[in-house]
């Protein structure tokens, strides 16, 4: 895992000056995952199998929501990640040298949930990204890493945003991998990643946020269980 940190640090050093030159240009996000994901998977001996990729094609803008297990999640979305997309991440990342600065310079939303007024302003920035720049938004709706605890409760922000801007929710799920991968082996294990059918928001009102949230949560929870049943880890 130390080597993974080195890869992230080197990629941040490469992308940061580019992100500064193209300040707030979200294509720097795609460049970062393109540099890190394939190499990191190879170094870790991690095999990632995808399904449902067609659901993510030509779906701009949209709100992508994914279950959040660990820092490795960033290695699982390269094949899905839209060219124009902002991340909604916790503000603490801004204080990670180089990497955090790169995340900010790339135009992402650094959310401070403890400050509700500031959070609302930052979410308004995401609205502008959708309506003006036609960018997608990528959110981990649980708001924190869950590890092996399973899918947690969702925050409302992603679903409020989707309804307000009349764009679909695109759920992305990864099979449970915490404590199931063995990085002491050359082949550390397998993670299945699936893009689920988009959930339209046409005709929904802001009062329907809870219904949309629950529908998405139930779909993702059931689908993760099905993925977990299919995973066969190397012996």
N, C-alpha and C positions, 0 to 999 in steps of 0.2 A: 504493500500500500504506500510505502515511502516513495517508490518509483512513480506511482500514480501522481503523487504530489509534485514530483519533479516535472512530470509531463505537463501538468496544469500550469505550473509556474513558468515554464519555458514558453508555452503557448500564450500565456498572458503577456509576457514580455514582447512577443512578436505582434500580438493583436492590439495591444494598448496604444502604441503610436499611430497605428492605422485608424483606430477608433477616435483618437484625438483629431486626426486630419479630416475624418469624415464624421465629425462630432454629432452625436445623437442619431447616427445612421444605423438602423437595426441590422443591416447586412453583416455587421461585425460579429453578431451573435452566431450566425451560420458559419462564418469563417472559424470561430473558436471551436465549435463542436466538430467541424470538419477536420480540424487539426488534431483534436484530442481523442475523439471517439474511436476511430479505427485502430490507432496505435495503442491506446489504453486497453482495448479489448484484446489485442494480440499479446501485449505484455502480461495481462492478467490471466490469459488462457480462457477468456470468457466468450461463450458462443451466444449470440442473440438471434432469435428467430422471430420474424415479423409476419403478421397477417393483417388483412384489412387496409393495406396501404392506399388502395384506390379511394377510400373514404376521405383521405386527407388531401387528395389532389384537387387543384383548382377550386379550393374552398376558401378563397380570401374575400373579405375577412371572416374570421370565426374566432370563437373563444375555445381554446384547447384546455381540457382539464385532465390531469394525470394523478394517479395515486403516488404518494411520496413516501419512500421507504428509507433511503439513505443518499449520501452524496453520489453514489454510483448512478443514480437516476439520470444524470446528465449524459451518461454514456449510452443511453437507451433510446434517444430520440433523434439521432442524426438523420435517419432515413425518412422521418416524419416532419421534421422541423421546417416550417415555411420560410421562404426566402425573406419575407418581410414580416417580422414577428417580434414583439416585445415580451420580456419576462416580467412577471410581478414577483418580486423576491423580498425577503426581509432586509430592512435597512442596515442591519449589522454587517452585511456583506461589504458595504461601502468602506469599512475600516480594515478589510483584508488587503495588505499591500499589493499593488499592481493588479491582482485579480479583481478586487473590489472596484478599483478605479476604472478598470476596463469595462466592468459591468455597467457602471454609471455612464461612462463616455459612449457606450453603445446604445444609449437611449432607453434603458430599461427603467421600470418603476420600482423604486426602493421604498417599501411600505413600512411605516412605523405604526403598528396596530394599537400601541398604547395611547397614541394621540389621534382621537377620532376625527377631529377637524382637519388635521394634516392628511390623514388617510383618505378622507373624502376628496380633498384637492388633488391628491395623487391619482385617485381613481378617475377623476375628471380628465387627467392627462391621458389615461388609457382610452377614454371615450373619444378624445380628439384623434388619437392614433388610429382608431377604427374608422371614424367618419371622414377625416381629412386625408390621412396618409394611406388609408385602406390597408392597414396592417392588421395582422391577427394578434391575439394575446394568448400567452401560455401561462397557466396558473396551476399551482398545486393547492386545490381547494381545502385540504385539511389544515393548511397553514403551518404545519410542522412535520418533521420526519417521524414516521410511525414505527420504523424498524419492523420487528416481528409481531407487532400488536394488531395487525390487520387494518382494514380500512376504517379510518376515524370519521368523526362528524365533519361535515362540510361547513365552511364559512359561506355567507350569502353573496359575497362580492362578485364572483364570476358570473353568477346566474342573473343578478341584478343588471350587470353590464350587458349581458347577451340580450336580455329582454329590452332594455333601454335603447340599444343600438340596432335591434331587430336583425341579429346575426345568429347563426346556429351554434349550439354547443357541440364540440367534437370530443367525446370521451376517449382517452388513451389509457390502457391498463398494462401493467407489467405483472408477471407472476411473482409470487412471494419468493424472495431470494435471501433475505437476512438469515444468517446462520445455516444456510443451505449450500453456500458456495465454499469450496475448499481451495484457498489461494496458495496452499503449500504444494499443490499438484499442478502439472503443466496444463492439464485441462481442468480448470477450476469448476466449471459447471455451465448450466444452460439457463437462460432467462427467456421466457416467451413474452413478446410484446404484441398487443393487438389494438388496432384502431377500430372503435365501434361505430355503428352508423350514426351520422349527425342527428342531433335532436333539434328540430326546428323550433323557433320562437315566434313564428308568424301568428298573429292574433292574440298573443299573450300580453297581459298587462303587468305592471309592476307588482300588483297584488298577488300575482301568480308565482312569485319567486319561490315560496316554500314548496309548492307543488312541483315545479321544475327541478328544484334541488333534490327533492326526495326521489323523483323519477330517475334522475341521473345517478344518485347514490345507490339505489336498488339495482339498477342495471350494471353498474361497475362492480358492486359487491358480488353479485351472482356470476358475472363473467370472470372475475378473478378466481373464484372457486373452481370454475370449469377449467381455466388455464392451469391452475395448480394440480388438478387431477391428471393433466396431460404431460406434465413435466417428468422427464426421465433423466436424472443426473448420472454422469459417468461414474462407473464403479472405481 
